[in-house]
Amino acid sequence: MEKVTYAQVLRAPGTIPLYLAAFLARIPMMALPLVLTLLVVEGLDGSYAEAGLAAAAETVGAAIGAPWRGRLIDRLGVRRAMLPSIAALFVVYPLAVMATYAWLLPLAFVAGLFLAPVHSIVRVSLAATLPQSHHRSAFALDSVASEASFIIGPAAAGALVVAASPQVALLAVAGTVSVGLAILWALDPPTRSVDAPASTRVPGFGWVTRDMVFLFLISGGAMIALMATDLGIIASLRELDAIGLVGVVYLGWGLSSLVGGLVYGARPASIRPTYLLLAMGALTIPIGVAHTPWVLALACIPAGLLCAPIMTACTEWIARLSKESVRGEAMGWQATAFTVGGAIAAPLIGVAIDRGGAATGFAVGGGAALLIAVLALVGQRRPVPVTRD
């Protein structure tokens, strides 16, 4: 089997600018929920419950919009698919800065609905322009860049809110996203390979196979495990009266994901996402037994090493199972699966922590991921029934 290096991926024409554009667009997008929360709490003197509704409105909009935006990429190409996102940046965000809370909720929903489909654009373009042997390394680099955006985005937004205001931070989000989209517009990355045969689009959801459904389910399960670690870290540090070390623990968790993604991308062979989710769920459950902040930081590393790899593996297999004519929509549904998994996990893990403490949150989130992985493993091995006339 051919061994592909990251240098080979980065030498491919247009790859580095594509990663750069996605990185610039994702940093503020990762910060958007935090900025909306602070806009409500500090800018509008609202409650955290009201802030949660605003963030939920944006999340619901993003979950609904991602498949539709992916379908636009398949049908119209990158530039025309980005037009609604560009319009939203110059209309929705300035209105949100001036809006009352009652108007902020629908504006947050619209912002999510027209959120730039960066995930779909990057993954579809990489799949179209690089040979399949390069996909693992290419998707791994994108996952690593996404993790870096997650580390940088909220921290930078929080600092800007403190230095200026939530309104300024929201406008900065729109401005930074516009820079990334401008680069994507200039690149106009291809969404179909040069030698792709002319093919008609499969009508409706005829392209959705059983294996594809399980991949979406596994993507959602991964987000449940990630949310359990995210909320569990905060709850554990509060119980240990060491909330000031939250940045240190998060940094270690994020860096372990970066390392895991790079190691996985350099592998000569893929690992089934189901197995990665099994391992992630199993490694998430015992984090809650940590009895000191430093033990907690170390306990997060094994599960953290699997964060970027499972995202990479899911994308790799979705790209492998989907035709180019529907690949953008498939990536959009994967983004929706991530969003829905996180939306389901937040209240589930929150209730578990409220009732049983941080250890229960880790156990519930890890256990749910483990259960999804087992169900997927059983379902994938069950033969498809054959109907006969």
C-alpha positions in Angstrom: 0.0 0.0 0.0 1.3 3.4 -1.0 2.6 5.5 1.9 1.5 9.1 1.6 3.2 11.9 3.4 1.8 15.3 4.4 4.3 16.9 2.1 2.7 15.2 -0.8 -0.7 16.5 0.2 0.6 20.1 0.7 2.4 20.1 -2.6 -0.9 19.5 -4.5 -2.0 22.7 -6.3 -4.3 24.9 -4.3 -4.2 22.7 -1.1 -2.4 25.2 1.2 -4.6 28.2 0.3 -7.6 25.9 0.8 -6.5 25.0 4.3 -5.7 28.6 5.1 -9.1 29.8 4.0 -10.8 27.2 6.0 -8.7 27.9 9.1 -9.5 31.7 8.9 -13.3 31.0 8.4 -13.5 28.4 11.2 -11.8 30.4 14.0 -14.7 32.8 14.3 -17.3 30.2 13.6 -16.0 28.2 16.5 -16.3 31.3 18.6 -19.9 32.2 17.5 -21.8 30.4 20.3 -19.6 32.0 23.0 -20.0 35.4 21.4 -23.8 35.0 21.3 -23.8 33.9 24.9 -21.8 37.0 26.0 -23.9 39.3 23.8 -27.0 38.2 25.6 -25.6 38.1 29.2 -23.4 41.2 29.0 -24.6 43.2 26.1 -28.4 42.8 26.7 -28.3 42.0 30.5 -30.0 38.7 29.9 -29.8 35.4 31.8 -27.8 32.4 30.9 -31.0 30.6 30.1 -31.8 33.3 27.5 -28.3 33.0 26.2 -28.7 29.3 25.9 -31.9 29.8 23.7 -29.9 32.1 21.4 -27.1 29.6 21.0 -29.7 26.8 20.5 -31.4 28.9 17.7 -28.1 29.2 15.9 -27.4 25.5 16.4 -30.8 24.5 15.0 -30.3 26.7 12.0 -26.9 25.2 11.3 -28.3 21.7 11.6 -31.1 22.4 9.1 -28.9 24.4 6.7 -25.9 22.2 6.3 -27.4 19.5 4.0 -29.1 22.1 1.9 -25.9 24.1 1.5 -24.0 20.9 0.6 -26.6 20.2 -2.1 -26.0 23.7 -3.5 -22.3 22.9 -3.7 -23.1 19.7 -5.7 -25.4 21.5 -8.1 -23.9 25.0 -8.4 -20.3 24.9 -7.4 -18.5 26.7 -4.6 -19.0 30.4 -5.6 -22.8 30.3 -6.1 -23.2 28.1 -3.0 -21.4 30.7 -0.9 -23.6 33.7 -2.0 -26.2 33.2 0.8 -23.5 33.0 3.4 -21.8 36.2 2.1 -25.1 38.0 2.1 -25.8 36.9 5.7 -22.5 38.3 6.9 -23.3 41.8 5.6 -27.0 41.8 6.7 -27.6 39.5 9.6 -24.6 40.2 11.8 -24.9 44.0 11.7 -28.6 43.7 12.6 -27.8 41.3 15.4 -25.4 43.9 17.0 -28.3 46.4 17.2 -31.1 43.9 17.9 -33.2 43.4 21.1 -33.3 39.9 22.5 -36.6 39.2 20.8 -35.1 40.0 17.4 -31.8 38.3 18.2 -33.4 34.8 18.4 -34.6 34.7 14.7 -31.4 36.5 13.6 -29.3 33.8 15.4 -31.4 31.1 13.6 -30.8 32.7 10.2 -27.1 33.1 11.0 -26.9 29.4 11.6 -29.1 28.5 8.6 -26.7 30.4 6.3 -23.5 29.5 8.1 -20.7 29.1 5.6 -20.4 25.5 4.5 -16.7 25.4 5.1 -16.7 21.8 6.2 -18.4 20.6 3.0 -16.4 22.8 0.7 -13.0 21.7 2.0 -13.8 18.0 2.2 -15.5 17.8 -1.2 -12.7 19.7 -2.9 -10.0 17.6 -1.3 -11.8 14.4 -2.3 -12.2 15.7 -5.8 -8.6 16.9 -6.4 -6.6 14.3 -4.6 -6.3 10.6 -5.3 -8.1 8.3 -2.8 -4.8 7.2 -1.4 -4.2 10.8 -0.2 -7.6 11.3 1.4 -6.7 10.0 4.9 -3.8 12.4 5.2 -5.6 15.3 3.6 -8.7 14.9 5.9 -6.4 14.4 8.9 -4.7 17.8 8.2 -8.1 19.4 7.9 -9.3 17.9 11.2 -6.1 19.1 12.9 -6.7 22.6 11.5 -10.2 22.5 12.8 -9.0 21.5 16.2 -6.6 24.4 16.2 -9.5 26.7 15.3 -11.4 25.3 18.3 -8.5 26.1 20.6 -7.9 29.6 19.2 -11.4 30.8 18.4 -13.2 30.9 21.8 -10.1 32.2 23.6 -9.6 35.0 21.1 -13.3 35.9 21.2 -13.3 36.0 25.0 -10.3 38.3 25.0 -11.9 40.6 22.5 -15.1 40.8 24.5 -13.1 41.8 27.6 -11.0 44.3 25.7 -13.9 45.8 23.7 -17.5 44.5 23.8 -19.6 41.6 22.7 -20.9 43.7 19.8 -17.4 44.3 18.5 -16.6 40.6 18.9 -19.6 39.7 16.8 -18.6 42.1 14.0 -15.1 40.7 14.2 -16.5 37.2 13.7 -18.3 38.4 10.6 -15.2 40.2 9.3 -12.8 37.3 9.8 -15.3 34.8 8.2 -15.5 37.2 5.2 -11.7 37.0 4.8 -11.8 33.2 4.7 -14.7 33.2 2.2 -13.0 35.8 0.0 -10.0 33.4 -0.3 -12.4 30.5 -1.1 -14.1 32.7 -3.7 -10.8 33.5 -5.3 -9.7 29.9 -5.3 -13.1 28.6 -6.5 -11.9 25.0 -5.6 -13.3 22.3 -7.9 -15.9 19.9 -6.5 -15.6 17.3 -9.2 -12.5 15.4 -10.4 -11.3 16.1 -13.9 -11.8 12.5 -15.1 -15.2 12.0 -13.3 -17.8 10.5 -15.6 -20.8 12.5 -16.3 -23.5 11.3 -13.9 -27.0 12.3 -13.0 -27.9 13.0 -9.4 -29.6 10.2 -7.5 -33.1 11.6 -6.8 -34.2 12.2 -3.2 -32.3 10.1 -0.7 -31.6 7.1 -2.9 -27.8 7.7 -2.2 -28.2 7.0 1.5 -27.2 3.4 2.2 -27.3 1.6 5.5 -23.5 2.0 6.0 -23.9 5.8 5.4 -26.6 6.0 8.1 -24.3 4.3 10.6 -21.5 6.7 9.7 -23.8 9.7 10.5 -24.8 7.9 13.7 -21.1 7.4 14.7 -20.4 11.0 13.9 -23.1 12.1 16.3 -21.8 9.6 18.9 -18.4 11.1 18.7 -19.8 14.5 19.5 -21.6 13.0 22.6 -18.3 11.7 23.9 -16.6 15.1 23.1 -19.4 17.0 24.9 -19.1 14.7 27.9 -15.4 15.6 28.2 -16.0 19.3 27.5 -18.6 19.7 30.2 -17.0 17.1 32.5 -13.7 19.0 32.6 -15.4 22.1 33.9 -17.5 20.2 36.4 -14.5 18.2 37.7 -12.4 21.4 38.2 -15.3 23.1 40.0 -15.6 20.1 42.3 -11.8 20.2 42.9 -11.9 24.0 43.5 -9.4 24.5 40.6 -11.4 26.1 37.9 -8.5 28.4 37.2 -6.7 25.5 35.6 -9.4 25.0 33.0 -7.2 26.5 30.2 -4.3 24.1 31.0 -6.6 21.0 30.9 -8.3 22.1 27.7 -4.9 22.8 26.1 -3.7 19.4 26.9 -6.9 17.8 25.6 -6.7 19.8 22.4 -3.0 19.1 21.8 -3.6 15.4 22.3 -6.2 15.6 19.6 -3.8 17.4 17.2 -1.2 14.7 17.8 -3.7 11.9 17.3 -4.9 13.4 14.1 -1.4 13.7 12.7 -0.5 10.2 13.7 -3.7 8.8 12.2 -3.2 10.7 8.9 0.3 9.3 8.5 -1.0 5.7 8.8 -0.9 3.5 5.7 -4.3 2.0 6.4 -7.6 3.3 7.7 -9.3 2.2 10.9 -13.1 1.7 10.9 -14.9 4.6 12.6 -16.9 2.1 14.7 -13.8 0.8 16.4 -12.5 4.3 17.1 -15.8 5.2 18.7 -15.7 2.0 20.8 -12.3 3.1 22.1 -13.3 6.7 22.6 -16.4 5.8 24.6 -14.4 3.3 26.7 -11.6 5.8 27.4 -14.1 8.6 28.3 -15.9 6.8 31.1 -13.0 6.5 33.6 -11.9 10.2 33.3 -14.3 11.0 36.0 -12.3 9.1 38.7 -9.5 11.8 38.5 -9.0 13.1 42.0 -6.6 16.0 41.3 -6.5 18.6 38.4 -3.2 17.2 37.1 -4.6 13.6 37.1 -7.6 15.0 35.2 -5.4 16.6 32.6 -3.5 13.3 32.1 -6.8 11.2 32.1 -8.2 13.3 29.2 -5.2 12.6 26.9 -6.1 9.0 25.8 -9.6 9.9 24.7 -8.3 13.2 23.3 -5.9 11.3 21.0 -8.9 9.8 19.2 -10.9 13.1 18.7 -9.3 14.1 15.3 -8.9 10.5 14.1 -12.5 9.7 14.4 -13.6 12.8 12.6 -11.1 12.0 9.9 -12.1 8.4 9.6 -15.8 9.2 9.4 -15.2 11.8 6.6 -12.9 9.4 4.8 -15.5 6.6 4.7 -18.3 9.0 3.7 -16.2 10.2 0.8 -15.5 6.6 -0.2 -19.2 5.6 -0.1 -20.7 8.7 -1.8 -20.6 9.6 -5.5 -19.2 12.9 -6.5 -22.7 14.1 -7.5 -24.0 13.9 -3.9 -20.8 14.2 -1.9 -21.4 17.8 -0.8 -24.8 16.9 0.5 -23.3 13.8 2.3 -20.7 16.1 4.0 -23.5 18.5 4.9 -25.5 15.7 6.6 -22.3 14.7 8.5 -22.0 18.3 9.7 -25.7 18.0 10.8 -24.9 14.8 12.6 -22.1 16.5 14.5 -24.4 19.4 15.4 -27.3 17.2 16.5 -25.0 15.0 18.5 -23.7 18.0 20.4 -27.2 19.4 20.9 -28.5 16.2 22.3 -25.5 15.7 24.5 -25.5 19.1 26.1 -28.7 18.7 28.2 -28.1 14.9 28.7 -24.7 15.4 30.2 -25.8 18.5 32.1 -28.6 16.6 33.8 -26.2 13.7 34.6 -23.7 16.1 36.2 -26.4 17.9 38.2 -27.6 14.6 39.6 -24.4 12.6 40.1 -21.5 14.9 39.6 -18.7 15.1 37.0 -18.0 11.4 37.2 -21.6 10.6 36.2 -21.3 13.0 33.2 -18.2 11.2 31.9 -19.9 7.9 32.4 -23.1 8.8 30.7 -21.4 10.4 27.7 -18.8 7.7 27.3 -21.5 5.0 27.8 -23.8 6.5 25.2 -20.9 6.6 22.7 -20.0 3.0 23.5 -23.7 1.9 23.0 -23.9 3.7 19.7 -20.7 2.0 18.6 -22.0 -1.4 19.6 -25.3 -0.9 17.8 -23.4 0.3 14.7 -21.0 -2.7 14.8 -24.0 -5.2 15.1 -25.9 -3.4 12.4 -23.0 -3.2 9.9 -22.4 -7.0 10.3 -26.0 -7.9 9.8 -26.6 -9.0 6.1 -28.8 -6.7 4.0 -32.1 -8.5 3.3 -32.6 -9.4 -0.4 -36.1 -9.0 -1.8 -37.1 -11.2 -4.7 -39.9 -10.7 -7.2 
